[in-house]
Amino acid sequence: MKKIIIYTSCCIILLSGTLSCTNNNKQEKSVSNKASGSADIGAADEAGRIIEYTNLVVDMANSHISYLKNILSNTNQIEFGLKNPKNLYAFARVITPHIMRAGPLHMNGVTIEKPVDELGKENQAYFKTQIAQYNTAFEKLQNEYKLLDDYLKAQDYKDDKGTKGYLLIDTIRNTVQKLYTGKIVLMKKVNELADAAEVVVLKDSPLKEYIIAMKTDMKNFRSFVDLLANNGSNYTKISDKVQLSYKNLEAAQIKNASLNIDNAKKANKDGEYKRFYESFHDLLLRTKKTLRDAGTAGKLTDIDIDGLDHDYDGLIKSYNYFNQ
C-alpha cells in the first residue's frame, strides 16, 4: 500500500512541474521548431491526464488503508472478547474505523468513475470494471461490519454464545482479503500506466536524475521490507538473500548521495536531496541493527517490521519535501 503512496505523491508533483516546463518550452521554441514542440507538448499533456486519473485511483486505495487495518484489528479484539466472555474489558480496545481520504474526489474535471480517453478503450473498460468491483466489495464490507457492530451493541453474543459473531468475523476477513487482492491487481495496472506516462513527463526535466534515483531506492527498500515481512518468522532461511539486498541498498545510497547536484541547486532542491539521502543513511543503520538482532533470534518480530514500515514512511516524507 505504502509503495502506492510513492506513485501518488510523485505523479501529482511531477504533473504540476511538467505543466510549468511545458509552458516555458513552448515560449522558447523557435518558429522552425514549432511543429516538433507541439508534438512534445501534446504527448506531455496526454501523459499528464493519465497521471491525473491514476492518482485518483491510488488516492481511493490509500484512503482505505487505515480503515481496513482498523477493521482487521477490531475483528481480532472482538474474537478475543467472544472467547473470553468473563473479561469485562475484552471489547474496550475496539475502535470505530474511519475512512481517511488521501486526496480529492476529482482532479481538473477527471473523476475515478470516468476513466480518461487518453487511457484508450481497453484500459478505460478495465478501470470501469475493476473500480466497480472494488467499490461493491468495499460497500459490502461496510455493511458486514455494521452488522457486527450492532451485534456487539445489543450484546447478542450472550444469547448465542458468539455463534453469529464468529460467522460475521470470518465473513469480514474474507471480504477484506478480496479487497486486498483486488487492490494488488488494480495497482499493478496503475503502476504500469503511471511509469510509462512518467517517462514522458520527465523527459526534459532537469530534476529527472534525482527523482528516478530516489524513487528507485524507495521501491527497492519497500521490496526489501516486504521480503522481511513475508519471511520474518524464519529469518535464517532468507538471511543470505537479505544480506545481499542490504548491501545493494547501501551501495545505492552511497552512489546516489554522491550525484552531481548542480541542477538541484539551480532549482533550490539541493538541501532536500541531501536530507533525503541522510535520512536513507540513518534508516539503513537502524535496519542493520534490526537484522543483527534477527540473526541472533532467528526471526523478526511484528515490532521489527512496524519499525521498518515507520522508517519507510519517513523516507517518503523526505521525498515529498523534495517535490514540494
C-alpha positions as CSV (number, residue, x, y, z in Angstrom):
1,M,0.0,0.0,0.0
2,K,2.9,2.3,1.1
3,K,4.6,1.6,-2.2
4,I,1.5,3.0,-3.7
5,I,1.9,6.3,-1.9
6,I,5.2,6.8,-3.7
7,Y,3.4,6.8,-7.0
8,T,0.6,9.1,-5.7
9,S,3.0,11.8,-4.4
10,C,5.4,11.7,-7.3
11,C,2.8,11.8,-10.0
12,I,0.9,14.7,-8.7
13,I,4.0,16.8,-8.2
14,L,5.5,15.8,-11.5
15,L,2.4,16.8,-13.3
16,S,2.5,20.4,-11.8
17,G,6.1,20.7,-12.7
18,T,5.6,19.4,-16.2
19,L,2.9,21.9,-17.0
20,S,5.2,24.7,-16.0
21,C,8.1,23.3,-18.0
22,T,5.8,22.8,-21.0
23,N,4.7,26.4,-20.9
24,N,8.3,27.6,-20.7
25,N,9.4,25.3,-23.5
26,K,6.5,26.4,-25.6
27,Q,7.7,30.1,-25.3
28,E,11.3,29.3,-26.0
29,K,10.6,27.2,-29.2
30,S,11.8,28.9,-32.3
31,V,9.4,29.2,-35.3
32,S,11.2,26.4,-37.1
33,N,10.7,24.0,-34.2
34,K,7.0,24.8,-33.5
35,A,5.7,21.6,-35.1
36,S,8.1,19.4,-33.0
37,G,7.4,21.4,-29.9
38,S,3.6,21.0,-30.3
39,A,4.0,17.2,-30.6
40,D,6.1,17.1,-27.4
41,I,3.6,19.3,-25.6
42,G,0.7,17.1,-26.8
43,A,2.4,13.9,-25.5
44,A,3.1,15.6,-22.2
45,D,-0.5,16.7,-21.8
46,E,-1.7,13.2,-22.6
47,A,0.6,11.7,-20.1
48,G,-0.5,14.3,-17.6
49,R,-4.1,13.3,-18.0
50,I,-3.2,9.6,-17.5
51,I,-1.3,10.5,-14.3
52,E,-4.2,12.6,-13.0
53,Y,-6.5,9.6,-13.4
54,T,-4.2,7.1,-11.9
55,N,-3.6,9.4,-9.0
56,L,-7.3,9.3,-8.2
57,V,-7.3,5.5,-8.2
58,V,-4.4,5.5,-5.8
59,D,-6.0,8.1,-3.6
60,M,-9.0,6.0,-3.3
61,A,-7.0,3.0,-2.3
62,N,-4.9,5.0,0.1
63,S,-7.9,6.5,1.8
64,H,-8.9,2.9,2.9
65,I,-5.6,1.8,4.4
66,S,-6.3,2.8,8.0
67,Y,-10.0,1.7,7.7
68,L,-9.1,-1.8,6.6
69,K,-6.3,-2.1,9.2
70,N,-8.7,-1.0,12.0
71,I,-11.3,-3.4,10.8
72,L,-8.9,-6.4,11.0
73,S,-7.6,-5.2,14.3
74,N,-11.2,-5.0,15.6
75,T,-12.0,-8.5,14.4
76,N,-9.1,-9.8,16.4
77,Q,-10.1,-8.0,19.5
78,I,-13.8,-9.0,19.1
79,E,-12.8,-12.6,18.6
80,F,-10.8,-12.5,21.8
81,G,-13.8,-11.0,23.6
82,L,-16.2,-13.7,22.4
83,K,-13.8,-16.4,23.5
84,N,-13.4,-14.7,26.9
85,P,-16.9,-13.7,27.9
86,K,-15.9,-13.1,31.6
87,N,-13.4,-10.5,30.6
88,L,-15.3,-7.2,31.2
89,Y,-12.8,-5.2,29.3
90,A,-12.4,-7.5,26.3
91,F,-14.2,-5.1,23.9
92,A,-12.6,-2.0,25.3
93,R,-10.0,-1.8,22.6
94,V,-12.5,-2.0,19.7
95,I,-12.2,1.4,18.0
96,T,-14.6,2.9,15.4
97,P,-13.0,2.7,12.0
98,H,-12.9,5.9,9.9
99,I,-12.1,6.5,6.2
100,M,-9.3,9.0,5.8
101,R,-9.4,10.5,2.4
102,A,-5.9,10.8,1.0
103,G,-6.8,13.1,-1.9
104,P,-9.5,14.8,-4.0
105,L,-12.5,13.0,-5.4
106,H,-11.8,14.6,-8.7
107,M,-8.9,16.5,-10.4
108,N,-9.2,19.0,-13.2
109,G,-12.5,17.5,-14.2
110,V,-11.2,13.9,-14.1
111,T,-13.3,11.5,-11.9
112,I,-12.5,8.0,-10.9
113,E,-15.8,6.7,-12.3
114,K,-15.0,8.0,-15.8
115,P,-11.5,6.9,-17.0
116,V,-10.0,9.5,-19.3
117,D,-9.9,8.9,-23.1
118,E,-6.1,9.1,-23.1
119,L,-6.1,5.6,-21.5
120,G,-7.5,4.0,-24.6
121,K,-10.7,2.0,-24.8
122,E,-9.2,-1.2,-23.4
123,N,-7.8,0.4,-20.3
124,Q,-11.0,2.5,-19.9
125,A,-13.1,-0.6,-19.8
126,Y,-10.6,-2.3,-17.4
127,F,-10.8,0.5,-14.9
128,K,-14.6,0.8,-15.1
129,T,-14.9,-2.9,-14.3
130,Q,-12.2,-3.0,-11.6
131,I,-13.3,0.2,-9.8
132,A,-16.9,-1.0,-9.8
133,Q,-16.0,-4.4,-8.4
134,Y,-13.7,-2.8,-5.7
135,N,-16.4,-0.3,-4.7
136,T,-19.0,-3.1,-4.4
137,A,-16.8,-5.2,-2.2
138,F,-16.0,-2.2,0.0
139,E,-19.6,-1.3,0.4
140,K,-20.3,-5.0,1.3
141,L,-17.5,-4.8,4.0
142,Q,-19.1,-1.7,5.5
143,N,-22.5,-3.4,5.7
144,E,-20.9,-6.5,7.2
145,Y,-19.1,-4.5,9.9
146,K,-22.2,-2.6,10.8
147,L,-24.0,-5.9,11.4
148,L,-21.1,-7.0,13.7
149,D,-21.1,-3.6,15.5
150,D,-24.9,-3.8,16.1
151,Y,-24.4,-7.4,17.3
152,L,-22.0,-6.1,19.9
153,K,-24.1,-3.1,21.0
154,A,-27.1,-5.4,21.5
155,Q,-24.8,-7.9,23.3
156,D,-26.5,-10.7,21.3
157,Y,-23.4,-12.9,22.0
158,K,-24.9,-13.5,25.4
159,D,-27.8,-15.3,23.7
160,D,-26.0,-17.4,21.0
161,K,-22.6,-17.7,22.8
162,G,-20.9,-15.8,20.0
163,T,-22.0,-18.0,17.1
164,K,-23.2,-15.2,14.8
165,G,-20.2,-13.1,15.9
166,Y,-17.7,-15.7,14.7
167,L,-19.6,-16.0,11.4
168,L,-19.5,-12.3,10.8
169,I,-15.8,-12.1,11.7
170,D,-15.0,-14.8,9.1
171,T,-17.1,-13.1,6.5
172,I,-15.5,-9.7,7.2
173,R,-12.0,-11.1,7.0
174,N,-12.8,-12.8,3.7
175,T,-14.1,-9.6,2.2
176,V,-11.0,-7.7,3.4
177,Q,-8.8,-10.3,1.7
178,K,-10.8,-9.8,-1.5
179,L,-10.2,-6.1,-1.3
180,Y,-6.5,-6.5,-0.7
181,T,-6.3,-8.9,-3.7
182,G,-8.3,-6.6,-5.9
183,K,-6.1,-3.7,-4.9
184,I,-3.0,-5.6,-5.9
185,V,-4.4,-6.3,-9.3
186,L,-5.6,-2.7,-9.7
187,M,-2.3,-1.2,-8.6
188,K,-0.3,-3.3,-10.9
189,K,-2.1,-1.8,-13.9
190,V,-1.9,1.7,-12.3
191,N,1.9,1.4,-11.8
192,E,2.3,0.1,-15.4
193,L,0.5,3.1,-16.9
194,A,1.9,5.7,-14.5
195,D,5.5,4.5,-15.2
196,A,5.0,4.9,-18.9
197,A,3.4,8.3,-18.5
198,E,6.1,9.4,-16.1
199,V,8.8,8.7,-18.8
200,V,7.1,11.3,-21.0
201,V,6.5,13.7,-18.2
202,L,10.1,13.6,-17.0
203,K,11.7,13.7,-20.5
204,D,13.1,17.2,-20.3
205,S,13.1,17.8,-16.5
206,P,16.5,18.9,-15.0
207,L,15.5,17.0,-11.9
208,K,14.9,13.7,-13.7
209,E,18.1,12.0,-12.4
210,Y,17.3,12.8,-8.8
211,I,13.7,11.8,-8.9
212,I,14.5,8.5,-10.6
213,A,17.3,7.8,-8.0
214,M,15.0,8.4,-5.0
215,K,12.1,6.5,-6.5
216,T,14.3,3.6,-7.3
217,D,15.8,3.5,-3.8
218,M,12.4,3.7,-2.2
219,K,10.9,1.0,-4.4
220,N,13.9,-1.3,-3.6
221,F,13.7,-0.6,0.1
222,R,9.9,-1.4,0.0
223,S,10.6,-4.7,-1.7
224,F,13.3,-5.4,1.0
225,V,10.8,-4.7,3.8
226,D,8.2,-6.9,2.1
227,L,10.8,-9.8,1.9
228,L,11.3,-9.5,5.6
229,A,7.6,-9.2,6.4
230,N,6.7,-12.3,4.4
231,N,9.5,-14.5,5.8
232,G,10.3,-12.9,9.1
233,S,9.3,-16.0,11.2
234,N,12.1,-17.9,9.6
235,Y,14.8,-15.3,9.2
236,T,17.6,-17.9,9.0
237,K,16.2,-19.2,5.8
238,I,16.4,-15.9,4.0
239,S,19.4,-14.3,5.8
240,D,21.8,-14.7,2.8
241,K,19.4,-13.1,0.4
242,V,18.6,-10.3,2.9
243,Q,22.2,-9.5,3.5
244,L,22.9,-9.3,-0.3
245,S,19.8,-7.0,-0.7
246,Y,21.0,-4.8,2.2
247,K,24.5,-4.4,0.6
248,N,22.9,-3.4,-2.6
249,L,20.8,-0.8,-0.8
250,E,24.0,0.5,0.9
251,A,25.8,0.8,-2.4
252,A,22.9,2.6,-4.0
253,Q,22.7,5.1,-1.1
254,I,26.4,5.9,-1.4
255,K,26.2,6.2,-5.2
256,N,23.1,8.4,-5.3
257,A,24.1,10.6,-2.4
258,S,27.2,11.5,-4.5
259,L,25.3,12.6,-7.6
260,N,26.3,15.9,-9.1
261,I,23.7,18.3,-7.6
262,D,24.3,21.4,-9.8
263,N,20.8,21.1,-11.3
264,A,19.3,20.6,-7.9
265,K,21.0,23.8,-6.7
266,K,19.6,25.7,-9.6
267,A,16.1,24.6,-8.6
268,N,16.9,25.2,-4.8
269,K,16.4,21.5,-4.2
270,D,20.0,20.5,-3.2
271,G,19.1,20.7,0.6
272,E,16.1,18.5,0.2
273,Y,18.1,16.0,-1.9
274,K,20.9,15.8,0.7
275,R,18.4,15.4,3.5
276,F,16.7,12.5,1.7
277,Y,20.0,10.6,1.5
278,E,21.0,11.5,5.0
279,S,17.6,10.0,6.1
280,F,18.2,7.0,4.0
281,H,21.7,6.5,5.5
282,D,20.2,6.7,9.1
283,L,17.5,4.3,8.1
284,L,20.0,1.8,6.8
285,L,21.9,2.0,10.1
286,R,18.8,1.2,12.1
287,T,18.0,-1.6,9.7
288,K,21.4,-3.1,10.2
289,K,20.8,-3.3,13.9
290,T,17.4,-4.9,13.3
291,L,19.0,-7.5,11.0
292,R,21.7,-8.3,13.6
293,D,19.1,-8.9,16.3
294,A,17.1,-11.1,13.9
295,G,20.2,-13.1,13.1
296,T,20.6,-13.8,16.8
297,A,16.9,-14.6,17.5
298,G,16.3,-16.4,14.2
299,K,13.2,-14.3,13.4
300,L,11.8,-10.8,13.1
301,T,9.0,-9.6,15.3
302,D,6.0,-7.6,14.3
303,I,7.5,-4.7,16.2
304,D,10.6,-5.0,13.9
305,I,8.5,-4.9,10.8
306,D,6.4,-2.0,12.1
307,G,9.7,-0.1,12.8
308,L,10.9,-0.7,9.2
309,D,7.5,0.5,7.9
310,H,7.7,3.6,10.1
311,D,11.2,4.4,8.7
312,Y,9.9,3.9,5.2
313,D,7.2,6.4,5.8
314,G,9.8,8.9,6.9
315,L,11.7,8.3,3.7
316,I,8.6,9.1,1.7
317,K,8.2,12.3,3.7
318,S,11.7,13.3,2.8
319,Y,11.0,12.5,-0.8
320,N,7.8,14.6,-0.7
321,Y,9.7,17.6,0.6
322,F,12.0,17.5,-2.4
323,N,8.9,17.6,-4.7
324,Q,7.2,20.5,-2.9
